[in-house]
Amino acid sequence: MAYQLDTVCIHGQGQRENIETTGAISFPIYQTAAYAHPGVGQSTGYDYNRVQNPTRKELERIVTDLEHGLDTIAFSSGMAAISAFMELFQPGDHVVATDDLYGGAIRQFRLVNEKNGMQFTYVDTSDLAAVEAAIQDNTKLIYVETPTNPMMQITDIRAISEIAKKHHCLLAVDNTFLTPYFQNPLDLGADIVIHSATKYLEGHNDTLGGFLVTKSEELSERIREMIKTTGAVLAPFDAWLILRGIKTLSVRMEKHQENALAIAKWLKNQPKVKDVYYAGLEDHPGHKVAAKQCSGFGGMLTFHVDSQETAHHVLETIKLIQFAESLGGTESLMTYPFTQTHADVPDEKRRANGIDETTLRMSVGIENVDDLIKDLEQALA
Ligand SMILES: *Cc1c(COP(=O)(O)O)cnc(C)c1O
């Protein structure tokens, strides 16, 4: 019998590993670096914490079931996951990537992968013809974020997966913004799902983590070999925090979404707000594709105000909403992509993507929506 999504958040599809006898409801934190061997040439299945840990394994089981994958590998941060994944490629390999990516991913590609001989072409992946045109003989990977950060553009994952198959390259999708609660890229044809668990999965703005979820044995083995080699594993306590966070993913995501939609609609009617980007709004260019491939639109929105002065004023006068990086937690945060998340993106490219001095990004938390709107109202007055 398959369980429904909100049950899977708490129990996964199957049984947890039966390695402890107290009946503890909360999965224990195995805070150990190494494990004793029962005899020469024998192992309990656990040898050393870089390779195995029961708490981390339990978390990986839940995430695999949520993403409909075969295996999940947990990392110490989202960037650790992305950087280990990129190590699977060779000098000379070419990647087609979404042009409005998370700033840290762009920095990783530029400072590390390009230095090591990889090549990147950035395109608007919501434009299928542009993706097809960017493919070269040496293209090995299409790397997509949908919705994008911060401009909330939507890429048709199924259509891109067909392009990837046709050209024998992998498709990786960063699913941080929607989580498996609203979107399952593996079901839509992706080969690998990337997560910053720091955001909605953990959900409380209190630790970092990352995942790679695969649906092939071969990819999973290569990634496990890579994390064993490079070592950025998720610590047992952090694994437990994320495990606990995911238990409430379903109720949090529903509330994030409800609040975000109400705020997006409210912002649209404010005289100092110029444009609102939220795929849940029917006039958003990606609304139809999002409605087809996702079961919800999430809690992130971006808007433009009428001037740099207004943007600075809002950031300095919001009270309940805090001016901070990051996203996906219970607390509402507002980010200034121009000087924060996208500070390292070349200016011309940043502006071409619609990020300038008037762009504000909001991670809508799960506070009372009237209190959030009142805070925005006084900051925009
Ligand atoms: C935050 C984020 C990352 C990086 O994750 P960290 O946990 O901060 O290392 C990657 N992708 C997206 C979409 C993110 O929002």
The ligand as an SDF file (V2000), in Angstrom:
LIG
                    3D

 15 15  0  0  0  0  0  0  0  0999 V2000
   20.4210   28.0730   -1.1300 C   0  0  0  0  0  0  0  0  0  0  0  0
   20.3720   27.4200   -2.4430 C   0  0  0  0  0  0  0  0  0  0  0  0
   21.4170   26.5890   -2.8780 C   0  0  0  0  0  0  0  0  0  0  0  0
   22.6680   26.3870   -2.0500 C   0  0  0  0  0  0  0  0  0  0  0  0
   22.4030   25.7080   -0.8690 O   0  0  0  0  0  0  0  0  0  0  0  0
   23.2210   25.9490    0.5270 P   0  0  0  0  0  0  0  0  0  0  0  0
   22.5200   24.9980    1.4400 O   0  0  0  0  0  0  0  0  0  0  0  0
   23.0560   27.3870    0.8970 O   0  0  0  0  0  0  0  0  0  0  0  0
   24.6380   25.5820    0.2750 O   0  0  0  0  0  0  0  0  0  0  0  0
   21.2740   25.9720   -4.1050 C   0  0  0  0  0  0  0  0  0  0  0  0
   20.1850   26.1640   -4.8810 N   0  0  0  0  0  0  0  0  0  0  0  0
   19.1770   26.9680   -4.4990 C   0  0  0  0  0  0  0  0  0  0  0  0
   17.9970   27.1610   -5.4000 C   0  0  0  0  0  0  0  0  0  0  0  0
   19.2330   27.6230   -3.2720 C   0  0  0  0  0  0  0  0  0  0  0  0
   18.2260   28.4390   -2.9080 O   0  0  0  0  0  0  0  0  0  0  0  0
  1  2  1  0
  2  3  1  0
  2 14  2  0
  3  4  1  0
  3 10  2  0
  4  5  1  0
  5  6  1  0
  6  7  2  0
  6  8  1  0
  6  9  1  0
 10 11  1  0
 11 12  2  0
 12 13  1  0
 12 14  1  0
 14 15  1  0
M  END
$$$$
